[in-house]
Amino acid sequence: MSTVIRRTAPTIVVAGAVMLMATGCLAGENAASTSESTGEWSTDTLSIDFATYNPLSLVVKDQGLIEKALGDDVDVEWTQSAGSNKANELLRAGSLDVGSTAGSAALLARANGSPIKVIDVYSQPEWSAIVVGPDSDITSVADLKGKKVAATSGTDPYFFLLQALETAGLGVSDVEVQNLQHADGRSALDGGSVDAWAGLDPIMAAAEVESGDKLIYRNVDFNSYGFLNATEEFLADHADVAQVVVDAYEEARQWALANPDETAALLAEVAGIDPAVATTVISERSNLDVSGIPGDAQLAVLEKIAPVLVDSDAVTGGQDAVDTALDTIIEPTFAEKAAG
């Protein structure tokens, strides 16, 4: 269940407060328009998520970067996302303006009609793998045939599982997928009610250390990028605030790269995991040193995943809907401005 935290921005002096002068425009340069006479933002609330699978979100929240930029005229409401599927649900329901997902999950959501666009890339992780218990006799993907596998539908680990099965000539019908949220998948594996789990860090890294669970299949190419998404309505009506969010992410990225130990310590605290496990996640499985500007590199990965989405019947409109989503999901102007 999602945790909601409301934080009111601290009182600071905001010089030249930025606001959108005309709605319905996504261009980054227009997001920098100001109204010096009123000093008001285009909205008085911002709903945004944080997630342990998105380390930059933890830095942005912990350091109050958005609140510092917006001042006390905007209330920032933080909601914890337990997985990409939950972030997508909240975005579609209008409960979030900005939410973090895996790239595959964002593509699935947009292909199924959710009006979201990716405005920033927060990582290029290897955050998913196929996991079994310490005493399991399963040593390969082929051994999964006929087995029970926990996976969270609509997330990168689920699509990782589908791609992994293909490498062994198997399909989703060859296994019994238990649709469980990520943490519940680990619990099911440790409790013996499933034979394997399509894991997600940092829960997966903790399972290795704490339970002795084993990663039997890894493939970094089957992991998609970490996407920061916003609703089209929010981008059209509140581009000024959207720019503040992406600027904060770029600031957090530079800080995290310069302070990996502190970033790992923050992850350990929020996720409730051992600091050594968090260090492994940050240093070995979370590539934060990647451009925040979404573009061709991300689309190339999504194009590889697209056939998996279509074949899995997860998209109502099939190939046409996926193709349309690929053509329309990227909105790079905010990240371009932040990087500049």
C-alpha positions in Angstrom: 0.0 0.0 0.0 1.3 3.4 -0.9 2.6 5.7 1.8 1.6 9.4 1.5 3.7 12.1 3.0 2.8 15.8 2.7 5.6 18.2 3.0 5.0 22.0 2.9 7.8 23.8 1.3 10.0 25.8 3.7 9.8 29.6 3.7 12.6 31.0 1.5 12.9 33.9 -0.8 12.4 32.9 -4.4 13.9 35.4 -6.8 12.4 35.7 -10.2 9.8 32.9 -9.5 9.1 31.0 -12.7 5.6 30.4 -14.1 4.1 29.3 -17.3 2.7 32.3 -19.3 0.5 30.3 -21.6 -0.9 26.8 -21.0 -0.8 23.9 -23.5 2.9 24.2 -24.3 5.6 21.6 -23.5 8.6 23.4 -24.8 11.4 23.7 -22.2 12.1 27.3 -22.9 8.5 28.3 -22.2 8.8 26.5 -18.8 11.2 29.2 -17.9 8.8 32.0 -18.4 8.4 34.3 -15.4 5.9 36.5 -13.8 7.9 38.9 -11.7 4.9 40.9 -10.8 3.1 38.1 -8.9 5.9 35.7 -8.2 3.4 32.8 -8.4 3.7 29.3 -9.8 1.1 27.8 -12.1 -0.1 25.5 -9.3 -0.1 25.4 -5.5 0.3 21.6 -5.3 2.7 19.0 -6.7 2.1 15.2 -6.3 5.3 13.2 -6.9 6.5 9.8 -5.9 9.7 8.4 -4.4 10.8 4.8 -4.7 13.6 2.6 -3.5 14.2 1.5 -7.1 14.8 5.1 -8.0 17.8 6.3 -5.9 17.6 9.9 -7.3 14.1 10.3 -5.9 15.4 9.6 -2.4 18.1 12.3 -2.8 15.6 14.8 -4.2 13.2 14.2 -1.3 15.8 14.0 1.4 17.5 17.2 0.4 14.2 19.1 -0.2 15.5 20.2 -3.6 12.0 20.8 -5.1 10.7 22.5 -2.0 13.7 24.9 -1.9 13.1 25.9 -5.5 9.3 26.3 -5.2 9.2 28.1 -1.8 6.2 28.0 0.4 3.7 28.8 -2.3 3.5 25.1 -3.4 2.7 22.1 -1.3 4.8 19.0 -2.3 3.0 15.7 -1.7 5.3 12.7 -1.7 3.9 9.2 -2.3 6.0 6.0 -2.1 5.6 3.8 -5.1 6.0 0.1 -4.3 6.6 -0.8 -8.0 6.3 0.6 -11.5 2.8 -0.9 -11.7 1.7 1.1 -8.7 3.3 4.3 -10.0 1.4 3.8 -13.3 -1.9 3.3 -11.5 -1.4 6.5 -9.5 -0.5 8.5 -12.7 -3.5 7.2 -14.6 -5.8 8.0 -11.7 -4.5 11.5 -11.4 -3.1 10.9 -7.9 0.4 11.6 -9.1 1.6 14.4 -11.4 5.1 12.8 -11.7 6.0 9.1 -11.1 9.0 6.8 -11.6 8.8 3.5 -13.5 10.9 1.2 -15.6 10.9 2.0 -19.3 9.0 -1.1 -20.2 6.2 -0.3 -17.7 5.9 3.3 -19.0 5.6 1.9 -22.6 3.0 -0.6 -21.5 1.0 2.2 -19.8 1.1 4.6 -22.7 0.2 1.8 -25.2 -2.8 1.1 -23.1 -4.0 4.7 -23.1 -2.4 6.3 -20.1 -1.5 9.9 -21.1 2.1 9.9 -19.8 5.4 11.1 -21.2 8.9 10.4 -20.0 10.6 13.7 -19.0 13.8 12.4 -17.5 16.0 9.2 -17.2 17.1 8.5 -13.7 19.2 5.4 -14.2 20.3 2.6 -16.5 20.1 -0.2 -14.0 20.6 -4.0 -13.8 17.8 -4.3 -11.3 16.2 -7.5 -12.3 17.2 -11.2 -12.4 15.7 -14.6 -11.9 16.1 -15.7 -8.3 15.8 -19.0 -6.5 16.2 -20.1 -3.0 19.5 -21.2 -1.5 18.7 -24.9 -1.6 16.9 -24.9 -5.0 18.0 -27.4 -7.7 16.9 -24.9 -10.4 20.1 -23.8 -12.1 18.9 -22.5 -15.5 15.9 -20.8 -17.1 15.1 -24.1 -18.8 14.5 -25.6 -15.3 11.6 -23.2 -14.8 9.3 -25.2 -17.0 6.3 -26.2 -15.0 7.4 -24.2 -12.0 5.7 -21.5 -10.0 7.4 -18.1 -10.6 6.5 -14.9 -8.7 6.6 -11.7 -10.8 4.9 -8.3 -10.6 2.8 -7.9 -13.8 3.4 -4.7 -15.7 7.0 -4.2 -14.4 10.5 -4.7 -15.6 11.0 -8.0 -13.7 7.9 -9.4 -15.4 9.1 -8.5 -18.9 12.6 -9.7 -17.9 11.0 -13.1 -17.1 9.3 -13.2 -20.5 12.5 -12.4 -22.3 14.5 -14.9 -20.2 12.0 -17.7 -20.9 12.4 -17.0 -24.6 16.1 -17.7 -24.4 15.2 -21.3 -23.3 12.5 -21.7 -25.9 9.8 -21.3 -23.3 6.8 -19.0 -23.0 4.7 -17.7 -20.2 2.3 -20.6 -20.6 5.2 -23.0 -19.7 5.3 -21.6 -16.1 2.8 -20.7 -13.5 3.2 -16.9 -12.8 2.1 -15.7 -9.4 1.3 -12.0 -9.7 2.8 -10.6 -6.5 4.2 -7.2 -5.6 8.0 -7.3 -5.5 8.4 -7.6 -1.7 5.6 -10.2 -1.6 7.5 -12.2 -4.3 10.5 -12.4 -2.1 8.4 -13.5 0.8 6.8 -16.2 -1.3 10.1 -17.5 -2.5 11.6 -17.6 1.0 8.4 -19.2 2.3 8.5 -21.9 -0.4 5.2 -21.1 -2.0 6.9 -20.4 -5.4 9.9 -22.0 -7.0 11.5 -18.8 -8.4 11.1 -15.1 -8.4 11.7 -12.3 -11.0 13.4 -10.0 -8.5 13.9 -6.3 -8.2 16.6 -4.4 -6.4 17.1 -3.4 -3.7 14.8 -6.2 -2.4 16.7 -8.7 -4.5 20.1 -7.7 -3.3 18.8 -8.0 0.3 17.5 -11.5 -0.4 20.9 -12.6 -1.6 22.6 -11.5 1.6 19.8 -12.2 4.2 18.3 -15.4 2.8 21.1 -16.7 0.7 19.0 -16.6 -2.4 20.7 -17.2 -5.8 20.5 -15.3 -9.1 20.4 -18.0 -11.7 20.0 -15.8 -14.7 21.2 -12.2 -15.3 21.1 -10.2 -18.5 21.6 -6.4 -18.3 20.2 -6.0 -21.9 16.8 -7.3 -20.6 16.6 -4.4 -18.1 15.1 -1.1 -19.4 16.0 2.3 -18.2 14.5 4.1 -15.2 12.0 6.7 -16.5 10.5 9.7 -14.7 7.1 10.2 -16.2 4.5 13.0 -16.0 0.9 13.3 -17.1 0.3 15.2 -20.3 -2.1 17.5 -18.5 0.5 18.4 -15.9 3.1 19.2 -18.5 0.6 21.3 -20.5 -0.7 23.2 -17.5 2.3 23.3 -15.2 5.4 23.2 -17.3 7.2 25.6 -15.0 6.9 23.2 -12.1 7.8 20.3 -14.3 11.0 22.0 -15.1 11.7 22.5 -11.4 11.3 18.7 -10.9 13.7 17.8 -13.7 16.2 20.4 -12.6 16.1 18.9 -9.1 16.7 15.4 -10.6 19.8 16.7 -12.5 21.1 18.3 -9.3 20.5 15.0 -7.4 22.3 13.0 -10.1 25.4 15.1 -9.8 25.3 14.9 -6.0 24.8 11.1 -6.1 27.7 10.6 -8.5 30.0 12.7 -6.2 28.7 11.0 -3.0 28.0 7.3 -3.7 28.6 6.3 -0.1 26.0 8.8 1.2 23.6 7.8 -1.5 23.9 4.1 -0.5 23.4 5.1 3.2 20.2 7.0 2.2 19.0 3.9 0.3 19.7 1.7 3.2 17.8 3.9 5.6 14.7 4.3 3.4 14.6 0.6 2.2 15.5 -0.8 5.6 18.3 -2.9 4.3 21.9 -3.5 5.3 24.3 -0.7 4.3 26.5 -3.2 2.5 23.6 -4.4 0.4 22.7 -0.8 -0.5 26.3 -0.2 -1.5 26.1 -3.1 -3.9 22.9 -1.8 -5.4 24.4 1.7 -5.9 27.9 0.8 -7.0 27.2 -2.3 -9.1 23.6 -2.3 -10.3 22.5 1.3 -10.5 24.2 3.2 -13.3 23.3 6.8 -12.4 26.0 8.1 -14.6 23.7 8.3 -17.6 22.3 11.3 -19.5 18.9 12.4 -18.1 17.7 13.3 -21.6 15.3 10.6 -23.0 15.9 9.8 -26.6 17.2 7.3 -29.1 19.1 5.1 -26.6 15.9 4.5 -24.5 13.8 4.0 -27.6 16.2 1.4 -28.9 15.6 -0.6 -25.7 11.9 -0.2 -25.8 11.8 -1.3 -29.4 13.4 -4.6 -28.3 10.8 -5.0 -25.6 7.9 -4.0 -27.8 7.4 -7.5 -29.4 7.3 -9.0 -25.9 4.5 -6.7 -24.9 2.5 -7.5 -28.0 3.1 -11.3 -27.8 2.0 -11.2 -24.1 -1.4 -9.8 -25.0 -0.7 -7.1 -22.4 -1.7 -4.3 -24.8 -5.3 -4.0 -25.8 -4.5 -2.3 -29.2 -1.7 -4.7 -30.1 1.2 -3.7 -32.4 -0.5 -0.4 -33.6 -0.9 0.8 -30.0 2.7 0.0 -29.1 4.0 1.7 -32.3 2.0 4.8 -31.5 3.3 4.8 -27.9 6.9 4.5 -29.1 6.3 7.5 -31.4 4.8 9.7 -28.6 6.2 8.7 -25.3 9.4 10.9 -25.2 9.4 14.5 -24.1 13.0 15.6 -23.9 12.8 19.3 -23.6 12.8 19.6 -19.8 15.9 17.4 -19.4 17.6 19.2 -22.3 17.1 22.5 -20.5 18.2 21.0 -17.1 21.4 19.5 -18.7 22.1 22.8 -20.4 
